[in-house]
Amino acid sequence: MLLRVEIGDALRSARRRQGRTLRDVSTGASVSLGYLSEIERGQKEASSELLSAICEALDLPLSALLSSVSDRFALEEGVQIPDTIPQELSDKILGHPESYSGPRLAAKP
């Protein structure tokens, strides 16, 4: 697992769930469409300032994005994930609420 890939995947998932285009979000975040696409595909790492701008354009708290990515890593590592973000916000970011229904110990594949 790579951090830039997981962040990009979470951003892409949030954008698609909102029915937004790359162009719409790139304009709102003041970043080129091509660069945003590379971030979403995990090919480029966004600075903290750019991540903040993208999250703002998506009306998504940066802390929620980072928590969801942290949860993905915890699942991969098989550690217990605390239930710290509201379910409706987790659903907005991740799109699969059945995967994040509360604290648990994740099994490694």
NUTORKOL-925005 format. One line per field, with one value per residue: residue number from 1; x, y, z of N, C-alpha, C, CB in turn. Coordinates in nm, 3 decimals. Glycine has a CB too. Example, Ala and Ser with C-alpha at 12.3 -4.5 7.8 and 13.67 -1.06 7.14 Angstrom:
<lumgus>
n = (1, 2)
nX = (1.319, 1.285)
nY = (-0.569, -0.225)
nZ = (0.780, 0.708)
caX = (1.230, 1.367)
caY = (-0.450, -0.106)
caZ = (0.780, 0.714)
cX = (1.320, 1.290)
cY = (-0.330, 0.003)
cZ = (0.780, 0.787)
cbX = (1.131, 1.408)
cbY = (-0.447, -0.060)
cbZ = (0.905, 0.572)
</lumgus>
This chain:
<lumgus>
n = (1, 2, 3, 4, 5, 6, 7, 8, 9, 10, 11, 12, 13, 14, 15, 16, 17, 18, 19, 20, 21, 22, 23, 24, 25, 26, 27, 28, 29, 30, 31, 32, 33, 34, 35, 36, 37, 38, 39, 40, 41, 42, 43, 44, 45, 46, 47, 48, 49, 50, 51, 52, 53, 54, 55, 56, 57, 58, 59, 60, 61, 62, 63, 64, 65, 66, 67, 68, 69, 70, 71, 72, 73, 74, 75, 76, 77, 78, 79, 80, 81, 82, 83, 84, 85, 86, 87, 88, 89, 90, 91, 92, 93, 94, 95, 96, 97, 98, 99, 100, 101, 102, 103, 104, 105, 106, 107, 108, 109)
nX = (0.085, 0.050, 0.071, 0.007, -0.144, -0.368, -0.476, -0.536, -0.725, -0.930, -1.001, -1.090, -1.306, -1.477, -1.529, -1.658, -1.883, -2.019, -2.095, -1.940, -1.723, -1.380, -1.292, -1.461, -1.391, -1.116, -1.115, -1.240, -1.048, -0.831, -0.629, -0.456, -0.640, -0.514, -0.313, -0.466, -0.591, -0.368, -0.305, -0.535, -0.503, -0.287, -0.034, 0.100, 0.208, 0.023, 0.070, 0.025, -0.116, -0.240, -0.395, -0.571, -0.704, -0.828, -0.996, -1.157, -1.282, -1.433, -1.603, -1.538, -1.413, -1.068, -0.959, -1.136, -1.091, -0.822, -0.852, -1.007, -0.828, -0.630, -0.774, -0.797, -0.532, -0.499, -0.678, -0.550, -0.318, -0.415, -0.500, -0.689, -0.961, -1.067, -1.395, -1.430, -1.518, -1.824, -2.081, -2.228, -2.052, -1.833, -1.954, -1.990, -1.730, -1.615, -1.810, -1.899, -2.061, -2.094, -1.843, -1.729, -1.839, -1.787, -1.565, -1.324, -1.134, -0.938, -0.891, -0.601, -0.560)
nY = (-0.119, 0.218, 0.549, 0.772, 0.651, 0.550, 0.788, 0.919, 0.739, 0.761, 1.029, 1.027, 0.849, 0.996, 1.220, 1.102, 0.989, 1.220, 1.291, 1.458, 1.618, 1.579, 1.820, 2.010, 1.986, 2.037, 2.302, 2.425, 2.376, 2.506, 2.379, 2.208, 2.010, 1.779, 1.735, 1.690, 1.456, 1.285, 1.281, 1.157, 0.905, 0.813, 0.871, 1.103, 1.292, 1.495, 1.817, 1.930, 2.168, 2.161, 1.928, 2.018, 2.221, 2.068, 1.906, 2.107, 2.197, 1.973, 1.984, 1.845, 1.750, 1.776, 1.634, 1.419, 1.287, 1.207, 1.046, 0.838, 0.727, 0.647, 0.451, 0.261, 0.176, 0.070, -0.146, -0.302, -0.360, -0.505, -0.403, -0.274, -0.064, 0.244, 0.380, 0.673, 0.873, 1.019, 0.802, 0.885, 1.065, 0.902, 0.730, 0.910, 0.954, 0.697, 0.525, 0.266, 0.164, -0.072, -0.169, -0.021, -0.024, 0.013, -0.030, -0.287, -0.588, -0.628, -0.885, -1.015, -1.066)
nZ = (0.000, -0.082, 0.036, -0.129, -0.327, -0.189, -0.086, -0.326, -0.431, -0.240, -0.274, -0.542, -0.519, -0.349, -0.512, -0.735, -0.611, -0.553, -0.799, -0.952, -1.190, -1.302, -1.407, -1.286, -1.011, -1.025, -1.111, -0.891, -0.697, -0.791, -0.947, -1.206, -1.440, -1.538, -1.345, -1.115, -1.194, -1.203, -0.931, -0.826, -0.941, -0.806, -0.896, -0.849, -0.564, -0.356, -0.213, 0.129, 0.126, -0.125, -0.101, 0.094, -0.050, -0.252, -0.098, 0.011, -0.223, -0.271, -0.061, 0.171, 0.476, 0.547, 0.757, 0.777, 0.536, 0.573, 0.799, 0.693, 0.512, 0.686, 0.824, 0.620, 0.596, 0.851, 0.843, 0.649, 0.788, 0.992, 1.240, 1.521, 1.452, 1.556, 1.603, 1.496, 1.324, 1.218, 1.095, 0.865, 0.744, 0.697, 0.514, 0.305, 0.224, 0.183, 0.079, 0.132, 0.375, 0.524, 0.570, 0.770, 1.045, 1.311, 1.600, 1.557, 1.506, 1.238, 1.003, 0.847, 0.497)
caX = (0.000, 0.119, -0.013, -0.045, -0.246, -0.488, -0.533, -0.596, -0.845, -1.034, -1.046, -1.168, -1.433, -1.561, -1.570, -1.755, -2.007, -2.087, -2.132, -1.863, -1.621, -1.244, -1.284, -1.530, -1.311, -0.987, -1.142, -1.266, -0.925, -0.726, -0.523, -0.483, -0.715, -0.418, -0.246, -0.565, -0.606, -0.250, -0.320, -0.638, -0.451, -0.175, 0.091, 0.164, 0.174, -0.022, 0.115, -0.083, -0.195, -0.322, -0.497, -0.670, -0.782, -0.912, -1.101, -1.249, -1.361, -1.525, -1.680, -1.501, -1.309, -0.939, -0.942, -1.215, -1.018, -0.704, -0.899, -1.050, -0.707, -0.569, -0.852, -0.760, -0.402, -0.520, -0.737, -0.444, -0.221, -0.483, -0.512, -0.823, -0.996, -1.168, -1.506, -1.413, -1.588, -1.965, -2.110, -2.269, -1.934, -1.758, -2.023, -1.964, -1.593, -1.580, -1.915, -1.936, -2.076, -2.085, -1.703, -1.683, -1.952, -1.746, -1.436, -1.310, -1.001, -0.943, -0.805, -0.519, -0.598)
caY = (0.000, 0.346, 0.657, 0.854, 0.573, 0.546, 0.924, 0.941, 0.656, 0.819, 1.152, 0.989, 0.792, 1.106, 1.300, 1.025, 0.978, 1.348, 1.312, 1.573, 1.590, 1.625, 1.962, 2.086, 1.987, 2.103, 2.445, 2.466, 2.364, 2.582, 2.287, 2.164, 1.886, 1.670, 1.709, 1.628, 1.318, 1.210, 1.262, 1.054, 0.774, 0.778, 0.891, 1.221, 1.321, 1.632, 1.885, 1.948, 2.282, 2.117, 1.837, 2.102, 2.287, 1.966, 1.871, 2.220, 2.192, 1.859, 2.005, 1.727, 1.786, 1.710, 1.536, 1.300, 1.216, 1.143, 0.937, 0.724, 0.664, 0.580, 0.329, 0.165, 0.119, -0.013, -0.272, -0.378, -0.403, -0.592, -0.341, -0.230, 0.068, 0.309, 0.443, 0.812, 0.967, 0.984, 0.708, 0.951, 1.123, 0.788, 0.686, 1.010, 0.937, 0.562, 0.467, 0.129, 0.171, -0.202, -0.196, 0.062, -0.014, 0.028, -0.089, -0.431, -0.633, -0.672, -0.999, -1.000, -1.163)
caZ = (0.000, -0.087, 0.085, -0.239, -0.398, -0.105, -0.084, -0.457, -0.443, -0.155, -0.339, -0.661, -0.473, -0.300, -0.628, -0.815, -0.534, -0.563, -0.938, -1.000, -1.290, -1.272, -1.443, -1.182, -0.887, -1.052, -1.112, -0.753, -0.616, -0.860, -0.987, -1.342, -1.453, -1.553, -1.218, -1.027, -1.241, -1.157, -0.786, -0.805, -0.984, -0.721, -0.967, -0.790, -0.426, -0.338, -0.091, 0.225, 0.080, -0.237, -0.046, 0.160, -0.155, -0.317, -0.002, 0.017, -0.346, -0.256, 0.062, 0.247, 0.572, 0.528, 0.866, 0.744, 0.430, 0.632, 0.886, 0.612, 0.458, 0.801, 0.846, 0.515, 0.634, 0.970, 0.797, 0.581, 0.888, 1.089, 1.372, 1.555, 1.400, 1.640, 1.531, 1.535, 1.238, 1.206, 0.987, 0.741, 0.683, 0.646, 0.393, 0.201, 0.177, 0.143, -0.002, 0.167, 0.520, 0.591, 0.600, 0.881, 1.136, 1.449, 1.632, 1.534, 1.469, 1.098, 0.971, 0.727, 0.394)
cX = (0.088, 0.022, -0.074, -0.154, -0.377, -0.555, -0.603, -0.725, -0.960, -1.089, -1.134, -1.304, -1.528, -1.613, -1.678, -1.888, -2.088, -2.133, -2.059, -1.759, -1.484, -1.233, -1.346, -1.444, -1.178, -1.004, -1.161, -1.142, -0.809, -0.603, -0.557, -0.556, -0.621, -0.350, -0.342, -0.587, -0.489, -0.256, -0.421, -0.589, -0.329, -0.040, 0.169, 0.119, 0.137, 0.036, -0.004, -0.174, -0.290, -0.430, -0.608, -0.761, -0.876, -1.027, -1.203, -1.339, -1.465, -1.619, -1.663, -1.392, -1.180, -0.918, -1.020, -1.147, -0.900, -0.743, -0.939, -0.930, -0.634, -0.641, -0.818, -0.627, -0.418, -0.581, -0.632, -0.346, -0.283, -0.491, -0.654, -0.845, -1.100, -1.274, -1.508, -1.481, -1.733, -1.990, -2.146, -2.151, -1.846, -1.821, -1.994, -1.826, -1.572, -1.685, -1.953, -1.946, -2.063, -1.941, -1.655, -1.795, -1.912, -1.613, -1.436, -1.164, -1.010, -0.847, -0.724, -0.560, -0.497)
cY = (0.124, 0.456, 0.737, 0.782, 0.572, 0.682, 0.951, 0.864, 0.714, 0.948, 1.121, 0.934, 0.901, 1.190, 1.228, 1.011, 1.107, 1.377, 1.429, 1.529, 1.634, 1.774, 2.050, 2.098, 2.058, 2.254, 2.497, 2.465, 2.443, 2.496, 2.240, 2.030, 1.767, 1.634, 1.643, 1.482, 1.232, 1.184, 1.151, 0.914, 0.731, 0.795, 1.011, 1.236, 1.468, 1.689, 1.898, 2.063, 2.241, 2.019, 1.916, 2.170, 2.189, 1.927, 1.983, 2.222, 2.080, 1.874, 1.884, 1.767, 1.707, 1.604, 1.408, 1.218, 1.139, 1.029, 0.815, 0.651, 0.589, 0.449, 0.221, 0.097, 0.028, -0.147, -0.361, -0.437, -0.493, -0.534, -0.293, -0.087, 0.130, 0.375, 0.591, 0.912, 0.922, 0.897, 0.779, 1.017, 1.012, 0.736, 0.779, 0.990, 0.801, 0.491, 0.324, 0.118, 0.037, -0.235, -0.123, 0.083, -0.005, -0.038, -0.240, -0.463, -0.689, -0.787, -0.969, -1.104, -1.274)
cZ = (0.000, -0.045, -0.029, -0.316, -0.319, -0.097, -0.217, -0.475, -0.361, -0.217, -0.460, -0.621, -0.426, -0.417, -0.709, -0.743, -0.541, -0.706, -1.002, -1.101, -1.240, -1.298, -1.335, -1.056, -0.910, -1.055, -0.970, -0.666, -0.676, -0.890, -1.128, -1.340, -1.460, -1.423, -1.119, -1.066, -1.195, -1.007, -0.759, -0.843, -0.903, -0.787, -0.914, -0.646, -0.415, -0.209, 0.004, 0.184, -0.032, -0.190, 0.021, 0.058, -0.225, -0.224, 0.010, -0.106, -0.342, -0.137, 0.154, 0.347, 0.547, 0.635, 0.838, 0.635, 0.490, 0.726, 0.805, 0.553, 0.569, 0.832, 0.744, 0.549, 0.755, 0.933, 0.733, 0.682, 0.994, 1.228, 1.394, 1.509, 1.492, 1.552, 1.570, 1.444, 1.224, 1.083, 0.857, 0.670, 0.625, 0.517, 0.276, 0.141, 0.114, 0.059, 0.028, 0.319, 0.591, 0.631, 0.725, 0.981, 1.282, 1.475, 1.608, 1.506, 1.329, 1.077, 0.847, 0.625, 0.378)
cbX = (-0.096, 0.176, 0.067, 0.069, -0.197, -0.453, -0.423, -0.499, -0.816, -0.979, -0.926, -1.091, -1.408, -1.481, -1.449, -1.699, -1.976, -1.996, -2.280, -1.795, -1.654, -1.140, -1.355, -1.665, -1.287, -0.928, -1.266, -1.368, -0.886, -0.684, -0.509, -0.353, -0.806, -0.315, -0.189, -0.698, -0.617, -0.121, -0.364, -0.762, -0.416, -0.189, 0.065, 0.131, 0.291, -0.176, 0.176, -0.026, -0.104, -0.235, -0.433, -0.601, -0.690, -0.827, -1.040, -1.171, -1.270, -1.446, -1.829, -1.453, -1.358, -0.824, -0.988, -1.357, -0.968, -0.620, -1.017, -1.143, -0.614, -0.570, -1.002, -0.751, -0.300, -0.609, -0.852, -0.369, -0.158, -0.414, -0.413, -0.848, -1.048, -1.102, -1.644, -1.269, -1.520, -2.051, -2.222, -2.376, -1.855, -1.752, -2.175, -1.977, -1.495, -1.553, -1.878, -1.834, -2.208, -2.139, -1.617, -1.631, -2.042, -1.850, -1.400, -1.400, -0.945, -0.909, -0.889, -0.367, -0.617)
cbY = (0.000, 0.373, 0.749, 0.894, 0.428, 0.496, 1.030, 0.903, 0.513, 0.847, 1.238, 0.885, 0.691, 1.196, 1.332, 0.887, 0.944, 1.460, 1.334, 1.647, 1.659, 1.548, 1.988, 2.020, 1.843, 2.053, 2.477, 2.377, 2.218, 2.703, 2.165, 2.152, 1.891, 1.706, 1.839, 1.705, 1.315, 1.286, 1.394, 1.088, 0.777, 0.639, 0.909, 1.350, 1.285, 1.640, 2.025, 1.973, 2.396, 2.052, 1.738, 2.208, 2.353, 1.841, 1.840, 2.353, 2.174, 1.730, 2.028, 1.611, 1.762, 1.813, 1.597, 1.340, 1.315, 1.246, 0.984, 0.770, 0.770, 0.672, 0.359, 0.235, 0.231, 0.060, -0.245, -0.288, -0.283, -0.722, -0.223, -0.242, 0.060, 0.413, 0.373, 0.843, 0.978, 1.110, 0.615, 1.056, 1.207, 0.676, 0.678, 1.152, 0.956, 0.481, 0.475, 0.025, 0.230, -0.311, -0.158, 0.198, -0.131, -0.029, -0.060, -0.477, -0.738, -0.555, -1.127, -1.013, -1.093)
cbZ = (0.122, -0.229, 0.177, -0.334, -0.423, 0.036, -0.057, -0.565, -0.399, -0.014, -0.382, -0.745, -0.360, -0.202, -0.718, -0.848, -0.389, -0.514, -0.949, -0.883, -1.423, -1.356, -1.578, -1.148, -0.838, -1.185, -1.198, -0.694, -0.603, -0.777, -0.886, -1.424, -1.577, -1.656, -1.159, -1.032, -1.394, -1.192, -0.718, -0.886, -1.131, -0.675, -1.114, -0.872, -0.330, -0.336, -0.124, 0.366, 0.033, -0.345, 0.056, 0.247, -0.258, -0.355, 0.136, 0.028, -0.469, -0.243, 0.030, 0.153, 0.716, 0.532, 0.999, 0.699, 0.323, 0.706, 0.971, 0.500, 0.394, 0.924, 0.842, 0.377, 0.664, 1.071, 0.699, 0.481, 0.955, 1.094, 1.386, 1.707, 1.253, 1.732, 1.565, 1.541, 1.098, 1.199, 1.027, 0.770, 0.785, 0.751, 0.417, 0.258, 0.292, 0.263, -0.139, 0.111, 0.554, 0.500, 0.483, 0.830, 1.116, 1.541, 1.777, 1.417, 1.570, 1.002, 0.950, 0.761, 0.262)
</lumgus>
